Amino acid sequence: MLKAKTDEHRDSIPLLKSEIFKITDLKYTVSEESCFTISSYYLKDTWRQNIKTKNWGHPMHSMASRSGSFPPALADYFITNFSKVGDLVLDPYSGKGTAPYQACLLDRVGFGVDVTPEAYVLTGAKVHAIKHEEALDYLKSIRFGISKINIKETPEEVKIFFSTKTLSQILTIREKLLEDLELSTDSIDYLNGNVSHHAKTKKEQFAQYWLGILVGILHGSSSYSLSLPCSHSFSMAPNYTKNYAKKHSLKKPDRNVIQCMIEKSRYLQSAGIARISGKAYLGKAQDLPKSWEEKFDLIVTSPPYFTAQSYAWDNWLREWLLGFNFKEVRKQTTQTASYEKYSIEMYKFLKETYRVLKPNKRAFIVVGDVTKKSKEGKTIINTSKIIAEEGKKAGFGVELIINDDIPPTKRYNSSFLTANQGLQIDRIVCLKK
Ligand SMILES: C[S@@+](CC[C@H](N)C(=O)[O-])C[C@H]1O[C@@H](n2cnc3c(N)ncnc32)[C@H](O)[C@@H]1O
């Protein structure tokens, strides 16, 4: 029987070769009281090595930078080890579509669900296996008229980021693409037990592809970013950006928006695209489609960790692009500081996960420890314990918890944090139905 390794085993500890395990060789013991814990440091051929390689993975993964994402190499590890070609793999908190797209690249069918429109658009843009040339033909066929939306009606906080010339092109292009995708504010009126949007036709999928690319280049500092130089990963606060831009004399670039979109598309497809097409849905992880009974072979996902991040606010400019107000989007997301409310939401999501998974199949849930401040001081919440507890209530066996103690500065989800900030550890809860 293997001895449990815990997070006191840090990067600095020299490792004996004989101590490295292949995850599929581990013999799990599931007991009522505790489960087996191992540091990712002791696992063979994991994502740890790959995340040290800058931009590991297919170029399509870099359609957009989005804070809170896990690395493609992590998704790759679990999909490779716990599913086979042709299997159906789901991420019900799909974010920018990392796990669904990696599944498609590995010849599995990747499904993604996310409640925020920009995450849904990004996931769909990746998984539909749209070829650049076909997408270009669609783009060329569009007659971009003059936008019905007057530039003067654009919110002042949006105008901070773009030159008038660039903004007027953005308005015209998005209007036509949103019309073709048929995505509107009504789409987040989530129906009970139903996803509220899903691109079925080729026209919808082409429009979603280009909207995903537009979301990805909307702000940043690369040669095809449409805004003044700012963060790629999140939409910066308007007032801060305004003052910073003034102080540093930042210029709002005049861009040929279509040209920038085409260049980005070429780059994303520079290594080809996945052969398998997946599916993306705008919906809630706690309320998956009723028809998905025992449909999936594997679930790889990462829910929000309490209030560690506000996905709606962090992407406010991207939500604006798609015609949504981030405040409305925020109401739909799981974001709470309350231990009780968070546990209830996690139970609902795990119950759904259990329902849609085939018997004897696994769900891997990535969560981070969270620091909670109160009058009494700081407490660290080990979110994986909540997932394990609620997972058991939902019917799962908890097989293993993997502690992934990456130094914060090397972390994939917090490129803006210093060594003293941010979450110190991620834990991956392995559940079996
Ligand atoms: C930790 S991130 C997942 C990131 C993803 N693994 C990736 O690589 O991009 C959590 C995601 O949950 C989404 N979300 C928040 N509440 C949700 C809910 N109730 N149902 C579905 N998605 C939700 C957020 O928009 C965010 O994309």
The ligand as an SDF file (V2000), in Angstrom:
LIG
                    3D

 27 29  0  0  0  0  0  0  0  0999 V2000
  -11.9790   28.1620  -12.9390 C   0  0  0  0  0  0  0  0  0  0  0  0
  -12.8460   28.7450  -14.3330 S   0  0  0  0  0  0  0  0  0  0  0  0
  -12.6710   27.4270  -15.4790 C   0  0  0  0  0  0  0  0  0  0  0  0
  -11.5770   27.7100  -16.4550 C   0  0  0  0  0  0  0  0  0  0  0  0
  -11.3660   26.6220  -17.5010 C   0  0  0  0  0  0  0  0  0  0  0  0
  -10.9300   25.3830  -16.9010 N   0  0  0  0  0  0  0  0  0  0  0  0
  -10.3370   27.0850  -18.5480 C   0  0  0  0  0  0  0  0  0  0  0  0
   -9.2920   26.4500  -18.6910 O   0  0  0  0  0  0  0  0  0  0  0  0
  -10.5710   28.1140  -19.1650 O   0  0  0  0  0  0  0  0  0  0  0  0
  -14.5250   28.6240  -13.8190 C   0  0  0  0  0  0  0  0  0  0  0  0
  -15.5400   28.9510  -14.8970 C   0  0  0  0  0  0  0  0  0  0  0  0
  -16.8410   28.7540  -14.3830 O   0  0  0  0  0  0  0  0  0  0  0  0
  -17.7310   29.6630  -15.0500 C   0  0  0  0  0  0  0  0  0  0  0  0
  -18.9460   29.6730  -14.2260 N   0  0  0  0  0  0  0  0  0  0  0  0
  -19.2210   30.3680  -13.0870 C   0  0  0  0  0  0  0  0  0  0  0  0
  -20.3970   29.9760  -12.5680 N   0  0  0  0  0  0  0  0  0  0  0  0
  -20.8840   29.0070  -13.4060 C   0  0  0  0  0  0  0  0  0  0  0  0
  -22.0450   28.1890  -13.3920 C   0  0  0  0  0  0  0  0  0  0  0  0
  -22.9480   28.2900  -12.4190 N   0  0  0  0  0  0  0  0  0  0  0  0
  -22.2160   27.2800  -14.3810 N   0  0  0  0  0  0  0  0  0  0  0  0
  -21.2970   27.1690  -15.3950 C   0  0  0  0  0  0  0  0  0  0  0  0
  -20.1900   27.9400  -15.4520 N   0  0  0  0  0  0  0  0  0  0  0  0
  -19.9780   28.8280  -14.4690 C   0  0  0  0  0  0  0  0  0  0  0  0
  -16.9290   30.9290  -15.1630 C   0  0  0  0  0  0  0  0  0  0  0  0
  -17.3830   31.7340  -16.2230 O   0  0  0  0  0  0  0  0  0  0  0  0
  -15.5230   30.3660  -15.4420 C   0  0  0  0  0  0  0  0  0  0  0  0
  -15.2930   30.2980  -16.8180 O   0  0  0  0  0  0  0  0  0  0  0  0
  1  2  1  0
  2  3  1  0
  2 10  1  0
  3  4  1  0
  4  5  1  0
  5  6  1  0
  5  7  1  0
  7  8  2  0
  7  9  1  0
 10 11  1  0
 11 12  1  0
 11 26  1  0
 12 13  1  0
 13 14  1  0
 13 24  1  0
 14 15  1  0
 14 23  1  0
 15 16  2  0
 16 17  1  0
 17 18  1  0
 17 23  2  0
 18 19  1  0
 18 20  2  0
 20 21  1  0
 21 22  2  0
 22 23  1  0
 24 25  1  0
 24 26  1  0
 26 27  1  0
M  CHG  2   2   1   9  -1
M  END
$$$$
